[in-house]
Amino acid sequence: MQRFLVLLICCFLPAACGTPWTEPVAAVAGADLVSVMAFKRDMFDVVWSGLTGRDCSVVRLDRGESYCRTPDPPLPLPPYCTHTLGEVNCWTSPAVLPSPPPGIADAPTQLTPEQEAYRTRTWP
């Protein structure tokens, strides 16, 4: 954010003096500031993210993160849990059981293709 404040001071201060080159520079700086506020990316980041398909932003650098967001790793499978006498047993894989009893959870164990596409989406 400090970068943008310095940019605004450097661009708008000479604009008050009426030099002809400062008007386009001030317009670009203003558009860049609006881009950061609206998209959390400056104009270069919007173009770069669109070209590469990755989520890249100087705002991430300001937070101490990498310039481009790393892809999320695949989600692990949830544990497979069954009832026994008085307790619940859970396994990481039902394939190790010779004849797996019905599980406790009545839910899907994996994301649907739409959910996975949303989870791993790229920008924009």
Contact map, one row per residue, 1 for C-alpha under 8 A:
1111100000000000000000000000000000000000000000000000000000100100000000000000000000000000000000000000000000000000000000000000
1111110000000000000000000000000000000000000000000000000000000000000000000000000000000000000000000000000000000000000000000000
1111111000000000000000000000000000000000000000000000000000000000000000000000000000000000000000000000000000000000000000000000
1111111100000000000000000000000010000000000000000000000000000000000000000000000000000000000000000000000000000000000000000000
1111111110000000000000000000000000000000000000000000000000000000000000000000000000000000000000000000000000000000000000000000
0111111111000000000000000000000000000000000000000000000000000000000000000000000000000000000000000000000000000000000000000000
0011111111100000000000000000100000000000000000000000000000000000000000000000000000000000000000000000000000000000000000000000
0001111111111000000000000100110000000000000000000000000000000000000000000000000000000000000000000000000000000000000000000000
0000111111111000000000000000000000000000000000000000000000000000000000000000000000000000000000000000000000000000000000000000
0000011111111100000000000000000000000000000000000000000000000000000000000000000000000000000000000000000000000000000000000000
0000001111111110000001001100100000000000000000000000000000000000000000000000000000000000000000000000000000000000000000000000
0000000111111111000001000100000000000000000000000000000000000000000000000000000000000000000000000000000000000000000000000000
0000000111111111100000000000000000000000000000000000000000000000000000000000000000000000000000000000000000000000000000000000
0000000001111111111001000000000000000000000000000000000000000000000000000000000000000000000000000000000000000000000000000000
0000000000111111111001100100000000000000000000000000000000000000000000000000000000000000000000000000000000000000000000000000
0000000000011111111000000000000000000000000000000000000000000000000000000000000000000000000000000000000000000000000000000000
0000000000001111111000000000000000000000000000000000000000000000000000000000000000000000000000000000000000000000000000000000
0000000000000111111101000000000000000000000000000000000000000000000000000000000000000000000000000000000000000000000000000000
0000000000000111111111100000000000000000000000000000000000000000000000000000000000000000000000000000000000000000000000000000
0000000000000000011111100000000000000000000000000000000000000000000000000000000000000000000000000000000000000000000000000000
0000000000000000001111111000000000000000000000000000000000000000000000000000000000000000000000000000000000000000000000000000
0000000000110110011111111100000000000000000000000000000000000000000000000000000000000000000000000000000000000000000000000000
0000000000000010001111111110000000000000000000000000000000000000000000000000000000000000000000000000000000000000000000000000
0000000000000000000011111111000000000000000000000000000000000000000000000000000000000000000000000000000000000000000000000000
0000000000100000000011111111100000000000000000000000000000000000000000000000000000000000000000000000000000000000000000000000
0000000100110010000001111111110000000000000000000000000000000000000000000000000000000000000000000000000000000000000000000000
0000000000000000000000111111111000000000000000000000000000000000000000000000000000000000000000000000000000000000000000000000
0000000000000000000000011111111100000000000000000000000000000000000000000000000000000000000000000000000000000000000000000000
0000001100100000000000001111111110000000000000000000000000000000000000000000000000000000000000000000000000000000000000000000
0000000100000000000000000111111111000000000000000000000000000000000000000000000000000000000000000000000000000000000000000000
0000000000000000000000000011111111100000001000000000000000000000000000000000000000000000000000000000000000000000000000000000
0000000000000000000000000001111111110000011000000000000000000000000000000000000000000000000000000000000000000000000000000000
0001000000000000000000000000111111111000010000000000000000000000000000000000000000000000000000000000000000000000000000000000
0000000000000000000000000000011111111100000000000000000000000000000000000000000000000000000000000000000000000000000000000000
0000000000000000000000000000001111111111111000000000000000000000000000000000000000000000000000000000000000000000000000000000
0000000000000000000000000000000111111111111000000000000000100000000000000000000000000000000000000000000000000000000000000000
0000000000000000000000000000000011111111100000000000000000000000000000000000000000000000000000000000000000000000000000000000
0000000000000000000000000000000001111111100000000000000000000000000000000000000000000000000000000000000000000000000000000000
0000000000000000000000000000000000111111110001000000000000000000000000000000000000000000000000000000000000000000000000000000
0000000000000000000000000000000000111111110000000000000010100000000000000000000000000000000000000000000000000000000000000000
0000000000000000000000000000000000111111111111000000000111100000000000000000000000000000000000000000000000000000000000000000
0000000000000000000000000000000110110011111111000000000011000000000000000000000000000000000000000000000000000000000000000000
0000000000000000000000000000001100110000111111100000000000000000000000000000000000000000000000000000000000000000000000000000
0000000000000000000000000000000000000000111111110000000000000000000000000000000000000000000000000000000000000000000000000000
0000000000000000000000000000000000000000111111111000000111000000000000000000000000000000000000000000000000000000000000000000
0000000000000000000000000000000000000010111111111100000110000000000000000000000000000000000000000000000000000000000000000000
0000000000000000000000000000000000000000001111111110000000000000000000000000000000000000000000000000000000000000000000000000
0000000000000000000000000000000000000000000111111111000100000000000000000000000000000000000000000000000000000000000000000000
0000000000000000000000000000000000000000000011111111111100000000000000000000000000000000000000000000000000000000000000000011
0000000000000000000000000000000000000000000001111111110000000000000000000000000000000000000000000000000000000000000000000011
0000000000000000000000000000000000000000000000111111100000000000000000000000000000000000000000000000000000000000000000000000
0000000000000000000000000000000000000000000000011111110000000000000000000000000000000000000000000000000000000000000000000000
0000000000000000000000000000000000000000000000001111111000000000000000000000000000000000000000000000000000000000000000000111
0000000000000000000000000000000000000000000000001101111100000000000110000000000000000000000000000000000000000000000000000110
0000000000000000000000000000000000000000000000001000111110000000000110000000000000000000000000000000000000000000000000000111
0000000000000000000000000000000000000000100011011000011111010000001110000000000000000000000000000000000000000000000000000000
0000000000000000000000000000000000000001110011000000001111111000001100000000000000000000000000000000000000000000000000000000
0000000000000000000000000000000000000000110010000000000111111100001000000000000000000000000000000000000000000000000000000000
1000000000000000000000000000000000010001100000000000000011111110000000000000000000000000000000000000000000000000000000000000
0000000000000000000000000000000000000000000000000000000111111111111100000000000000000000000000000000000000000000000000000000
0000000000000000000000000000000000000000000000000000000011111111111000000000000000000000000000000000000000000000000000000000
1000000000000000000000000000000000000000000000000000000001111111100000000000000000000000000000000000000000000000000000000000
0000000000000000000000000000000000000000000000000000000000111111100000000000000000000000000000000000000000000000000000000000
0000000000000000000000000000000000000000000000000000000000011111110000000000000000000000000000000000000000000000000000000000
0000000000000000000000000000000000000000000000000000000000011111111000000000000000000000000000000000000000000000000000000000
0000000000000000000000000000000000000000000000000000000000011001111110000000000000000000000000000000000000000000000000000000
0000000000000000000000000000000000000000000000000000000111011000111110000000000000000000000000000000000000000000000000000000
0000000000000000000000000000000000000000000000000000011110010000011111000000000000000000000000000000000000000000000000000000
0000000000000000000000000000000000000000000000000000011100000000011111100000000000000000000000000000000000000000000000000000
0000000000000000000000000000000000000000000000000000000000000000000111110000000000000000000000000000000000000000000000000000
0000000000000000000000000000000000000000000000000000000000000000000011111000000000000000000000000000000000000000000000010000
0000000000000000000000000000000000000000000000000000000000000000000001111100000000000000000000000000000000000000000000110000
0000000000000000000000000000000000000000000000000000000000000000000000111110000000000000000000000000000000000000000000000000
0000000000000000000000000000000000000000000000000000000000000000000000011111000000000000000000000000000000000000000000000000
0000000000000000000000000000000000000000000000000000000000000000000000001111100000000000000000000000000000000000000000000000
0000000000000000000000000000000000000000000000000000000000000000000000000111110000000000000000000000000000000000000000000000
0000000000000000000000000000000000000000000000000000000000000000000000000011111000000000000100000000000000001100000000000000
0000000000000000000000000000000000000000000000000000000000000000000000000001111100000000000100000000000000001000000000000000
0000000000000000000000000000000000000000000000000000000000000000000000000000111110000000011110000000000000000000000000000000
0000000000000000000000000000000000000000000000000000000000000000000000000000011111000000011111000000001100000000000000000000
0000000000000000000000000000000000000000000000000000000000000000000000000000001111100001111000000000001110000000000000000000
0000000000000000000000000000000000000000000000000000000000000000000000000000000111110001110000000000111100000000000000000000
0000000000000000000000000000000000000000000000000000000000000000000000000000000011111111100000000000001100000000000000000000
0000000000000000000000000000000000000000000000000000000000000000000000000000000001111111100000000000000000000000000000000000
0000000000000000000000000000000000000000000000000000000000000000000000000000000000111110000000000000000000000000000000000000
0000000000000000000000000000000000000000000000000000000000000000000000000000000000111111000000000000000000000000000000000000
0000000000000000000000000000000000000000000000000000000000000000000000000000000000111111100000000000000000000000000000000000
0000000000000000000000000000000000000000000000000000000000000000000000000000000011110111110000000000000000000000000000000000
0000000000000000000000000000000000000000000000000000000000000000000000000000000011110011111000000000000000000000000000000000
0000000000000000000000000000000000000000000000000000000000000000000000000000001111000001111100000000000000000000000000000000
0000000000000000000000000000000000000000000000000000000000000000000000000000001110000000111111000000000000000000000000000000
0000000000000000000000000000000000000000000000000000000000000000000000000000111100000000011111000000000000000000000000000000
0000000000000000000000000000000000000000000000000000000000000000000000000000001100000000001111110000000000000000000000000000
0000000000000000000000000000000000000000000000000000000000000000000000000000000100000000001111111001000000000000000000000000
0000000000000000000000000000000000000000000000000000000000000000000000000000000000000000000011111101000000000000000000000000
0000000000000000000000000000000000000000000000000000000000000000000000000000000000000000000011111100000000000000000000000000
0000000000000000000000000000000000000000000000000000000000000000000000000000000000000000000001111111000000000000000000000000
0000000000000000000000000000000000000000000000000000000000000000000000000000000000000000000000111111000000000000000000000000
0000000000000000000000000000000000000000000000000000000000000000000000000000000000000000000000001111100000000000000000000000
0000000000000000000000000000000000000000000000000000000000000000000000000000000000000000000001101111110000000000000000000000
0000000000000000000000000000000000000000000000000000000000000000000000000000000001000000000000000011111000000000000000000000
0000000000000000000000000000000000000000000000000000000000000000000000000000000001000000000000000001111100000000000000000000
0000000000000000000000000000000000000000000000000000000000000000000000000000000111100000000000000000111111000000000000000000
0000000000000000000000000000000000000000000000000000000000000000000000000000000111100000000000000000011111000000000000000000
0000000000000000000000000000000000000000000000000000000000000000000000000000000010000000000000000000001111100000000000000000
0000000000000000000000000000000000000000000000000000000000000000000000000000000000000000000000000000001111110000000000000000
0000000000000000000000000000000000000000000000000000000000000000000000000000000000000000000000000000000011111000000000000000
0000000000000000000000000000000000000000000000000000000000000000000000000000000000000000000000000000000001111110000000000000
0000000000000000000000000000000000000000000000000000000000000000000000000000110000000000000000000000000000111110000000000000
0000000000000000000000000000000000000000000000000000000000000000000000000000100000000000000000000000000000011111000000000000
0000000000000000000000000000000000000000000000000000000000000000000000000000000000000000000000000000000000011111111100000000
0000000000000000000000000000000000000000000000000000000000000000000000000000000000000000000000000000000000000111111100000000
0000000000000000000000000000000000000000000000000000000000000000000000000000000000000000000000000000000000000011111110000000
0000000000000000000000000000000000000000000000000000000000000000000000000000000000000000000000000000000000000011111111000000
0000000000000000000000000000000000000000000000000000000000000000000000000000000000000000000000000000000000000011111111100000
0000000000000000000000000000000000000000000000000000000000000000000000000000000000000000000000000000000000000011111111110000
0000000000000000000000000000000000000000000000000000000000000000000000000000000000000000000000000000000000000000111111111000
0000000000000000000000000000000000000000000000000000000000000000000000000000000000000000000000000000000000000000011111111000
0000000000000000000000000000000000000000000000000000000000000000000000010000000000000000000000000000000000000000001111111000
0000000000000000000000000000000000000000000000000000000000000000000000110000000000000000000000000000000000000000000111111100
0000000000000000000000000000000000000000000000000000000000000000000000000000000000000000000000000000000000000000000011111110
0000000000000000000000000000000000000000000000000000111000000000000000000000000000000000000000000000000000000000000000011111
0000000000000000000000000000000000000000000000001100111000000000000000000000000000000000000000000000000000000000000000001111
0000000000000000000000000000000000000000000000001100101000000000000000000000000000000000000000000000000000000000000000000111
